[in-house]
Amino acid sequence: MIENKVKVAINGYGSIGKRVADAVSRQDDMEIVGVTKTRPTFEARSAIAKGYDLYIALPENLPLFQQAGIEVNGTLDDLLGKVDIVVDCTPGKKGVENMDKYRKANVKAIFQGGEKHDKVGRSFNALSNYKDNIGAQFVRVVSCNTTGLARTIFPLVRDIGVAKVYATMIRRAVDPNDSKKGPVNAIVPELKVPSHHGPDLKTVIPGIDIDSMAVVVPTTLMHLHSIVVKLSRPSSTEEVKGLWRNTPRVRFVKGSEGVESTAQIMELSKDLNRDRADLNEIVVWEDGIQVTGDTLYYFQAIHQESDVIPENIDCIRAMCGLMEDNIASIRKTDAALGLI
Ligand SMILES: NC(=O)c1ccc[n+]([C@@H]2O[C@H](COP(=O)([O-])OP(=O)(O)OC[C@H]3O[C@@H](n4cnc5c(N)ncnc54)[C@H](OP(=O)(O)O)[C@@H]3O)[C@@H](O)[C@H]2O)c1
């Protein structure tokens, strides 16, 4: 049992926030002190049922909580006075609005991929730039798609060399719990080229030469990436497979074993009996990997709600100086989460 655990707050208990809270609770060197809601929703009740102390992010909404009979432990400001670090999981672009509050409270803060890199100043991926963020006050964990790109591309950069990446992101329309937005029956190209994903990858793998395009399709399960990489030298399918087999948080599936689409990947994740049937690893079709000369082709799938969760844990460790070595932190996180 570790004494002096890092004290963590979650501001914004939604899709990402509730998962980070549960992941922190599984670690022995950090603990959740409280989580926030703005409204007395079913998620507020779920947080209390899980044993989390609930705080309100918008004090003016206290009467709503009182009317709903939901007890709160105080306001976000009260919570910030009790923690070392806050993981801001509020909706995209809202997080940086809280920066002054965090600065005044003298707490470290992690922001999510919906915030712009320039507004936070630092971005994080556990494999590619953990050490750069040791001791930092404000860091952004890159988005689910950028995390997916970094997980498979960084080992190629490190061990083989990458001349150029061409990546197409086929993006899920919304998360499964969202009944408000679409598209329901259309495919929507992102007409701005490059899509934001390529430039975003450069925030965690500086110098990478990448072109990216994106489309949104009517599915909620996962994103899918279609990627072509010009390597710096000729390689082989076996060499690349060997590299990814030894890369944390990359999992192979095979079409030949019936995993033909994101539907079967999500079925596999249910079979794994993890919390919420999440799949934190990036999923690469092993029989879809092909190297011809110096050109690599592959497909990968991203469980958007969960791939960034272990990254948030490693980011807490780096920022709070709990561990110097990224691989040691990744192993510790993954063991606590029951990942391969
Ligand atoms: N979902 C994904 O696929 C995904 C993947 C990677 C990264 N991200 C990023 O993670 C961040 C959070 O996304 P999400 O998907 O978790 O969003 P979400 O499900 O909408 O959760 C955000 C939560 O923040 C709360 N909130 C709203 N306004 C707030 C405020 N002013 N102060 C405190 N809490 C507030 C909302 O709850 P109440 O208002 O009910 O309290 C909501 O449940 C975004 O930057 C997003 O881009 C999302």
The ligand as an SDF file (V2000), in Angstrom:
LIG
                    3D

 48 52  0  0  0  0  0  0  0  0999 V2000
  -15.8520   10.6140  -26.3780 N   0  0  0  0  0  0  0  0  0  0  0  0
  -14.7990   10.4830  -27.1500 C   0  0  0  0  0  0  0  0  0  0  0  0
  -14.8420    9.7650  -28.1350 O   0  0  0  0  0  0  0  0  0  0  0  0
  -13.5260   11.1910  -26.8280 C   0  0  0  0  0  0  0  0  0  0  0  0
  -12.3230   10.5580  -27.0880 C   0  0  0  0  0  0  0  0  0  0  0  0
  -11.1190   11.1970  -26.7640 C   0  0  0  0  0  0  0  0  0  0  0  0
  -11.1430   12.4720  -26.2460 C   0  0  0  0  0  0  0  0  0  0  0  0
  -12.3460   13.0880  -26.0310 N   0  0  0  0  0  0  0  0  0  0  0  0
  -12.3070   14.4430  -25.4700 C   0  0  0  0  0  0  0  0  0  0  0  0
  -12.5950   14.3570  -24.0840 O   0  0  0  0  0  0  0  0  0  0  0  0
  -13.2930   15.5460  -23.6650 C   0  0  0  0  0  0  0  0  0  0  0  0
  -14.6030   15.1280  -23.0340 C   0  0  0  0  0  0  0  0  0  0  0  0
  -15.3630   14.4440  -24.0060 O   0  0  0  0  0  0  0  0  0  0  0  0
  -16.5170   13.4400  -23.6020 P   0  0  0  0  0  0  0  0  0  0  0  0
  -16.7900   12.6250  -24.8020 O   0  0  0  0  0  0  0  0  0  0  0  0
  -16.2320   12.7750  -22.3190 O   0  0  0  0  0  0  0  0  0  0  0  0
  -17.7210   14.4640  -23.4290 O   0  0  0  0  0  0  0  0  0  0  0  0
  -19.0810   14.2130  -22.6680 P   0  0  0  0  0  0  0  0  0  0  0  0
  -19.4350   12.7830  -22.6550 O   0  0  0  0  0  0  0  0  0  0  0  0
  -20.0340   15.2040  -23.2040 O   0  0  0  0  0  0  0  0  0  0  0  0
  -18.7060   14.5840  -21.1690 O   0  0  0  0  0  0  0  0  0  0  0  0
  -18.3980   15.8810  -20.7850 C   0  0  0  0  0  0  0  0  0  0  0  0
  -19.0590   16.0990  -19.4480 C   0  0  0  0  0  0  0  0  0  0  0  0
  -18.7020   17.3820  -18.9590 O   0  0  0  0  0  0  0  0  0  0  0  0
  -19.7860   17.8910  -18.2140 C   0  0  0  0  0  0  0  0  0  0  0  0
  -19.7720   19.3470  -18.3390 N   0  0  0  0  0  0  0  0  0  0  0  0
  -20.3530   20.1320  -19.2710 C   0  0  0  0  0  0  0  0  0  0  0  0
  -20.0480   21.4220  -19.0500 N   0  0  0  0  0  0  0  0  0  0  0  0
  -19.2570   21.4460  -17.9590 C   0  0  0  0  0  0  0  0  0  0  0  0
  -18.6280   22.4800  -17.2260 C   0  0  0  0  0  0  0  0  0  0  0  0
  -18.7400   23.7650  -17.5810 N   0  0  0  0  0  0  0  0  0  0  0  0
  -17.8940   22.1490  -16.1450 N   0  0  0  0  0  0  0  0  0  0  0  0
  -17.7730   20.8630  -15.7510 C   0  0  0  0  0  0  0  0  0  0  0  0
  -18.3570   19.8300  -16.4140 N   0  0  0  0  0  0  0  0  0  0  0  0
  -19.0840   20.1350  -17.5020 C   0  0  0  0  0  0  0  0  0  0  0  0
  -21.0500   17.2640  -18.7740 C   0  0  0  0  0  0  0  0  0  0  0  0
  -21.7980   16.7430  -17.7210 O   0  0  0  0  0  0  0  0  0  0  0  0
  -22.9360   17.5420  -16.9820 P   0  0  0  0  0  0  0  0  0  0  0  0
  -23.1440   18.8500  -17.6700 O   0  0  0  0  0  0  0  0  0  0  0  0
  -24.1200   16.6400  -17.0410 O   0  0  0  0  0  0  0  0  0  0  0  0
  -22.3760   17.6670  -15.6160 O   0  0  0  0  0  0  0  0  0  0  0  0
  -20.5590   16.0700  -19.5880 C   0  0  0  0  0  0  0  0  0  0  0  0
  -21.0180   14.8200  -19.0710 O   0  0  0  0  0  0  0  0  0  0  0  0
  -13.4160   16.4050  -24.9160 C   0  0  0  0  0  0  0  0  0  0  0  0
  -12.2940   17.2670  -24.9910 O   0  0  0  0  0  0  0  0  0  0  0  0
  -13.3350   15.3940  -26.0440 C   0  0  0  0  0  0  0  0  0  0  0  0
  -12.9130   15.9580  -27.2580 O   0  0  0  0  0  0  0  0  0  0  0  0
  -13.5380   12.4740  -26.2690 C   0  0  0  0  0  0  0  0  0  0  0  0
  1  2  1  0
  2  3  2  0
  2  4  1  0
  4  5  1  0
  4 48  2  0
  5  6  2  0
  6  7  1  0
  7  8  2  0
  8  9  1  0
  8 48  1  0
  9 10  1  0
  9 46  1  0
 10 11  1  0
 11 12  1  0
 11 44  1  0
 12 13  1  0
 13 14  1  0
 14 15  2  0
 14 16  1  0
 14 17  1  0
 17 18  1  0
 18 19  2  0
 18 20  1  0
 18 21  1  0
 21 22  1  0
 22 23  1  0
 23 24  1  0
 23 42  1  0
 24 25  1  0
 25 26  1  0
 25 36  1  0
 26 27  1  0
 26 35  1  0
 27 28  2  0
 28 29  1  0
 29 30  1  0
 29 35  2  0
 30 31  1  0
 30 32  2  0
 32 33  1  0
 33 34  2  0
 34 35  1  0
 36 37  1  0
 36 42  1  0
 37 38  1  0
 38 39  2  0
 38 40  1  0
 38 41  1  0
 42 43  1  0
 44 45  1  0
 44 46  1  0
 46 47  1  0
M  CHG  2   8   1  16  -1
M  END
$$$$
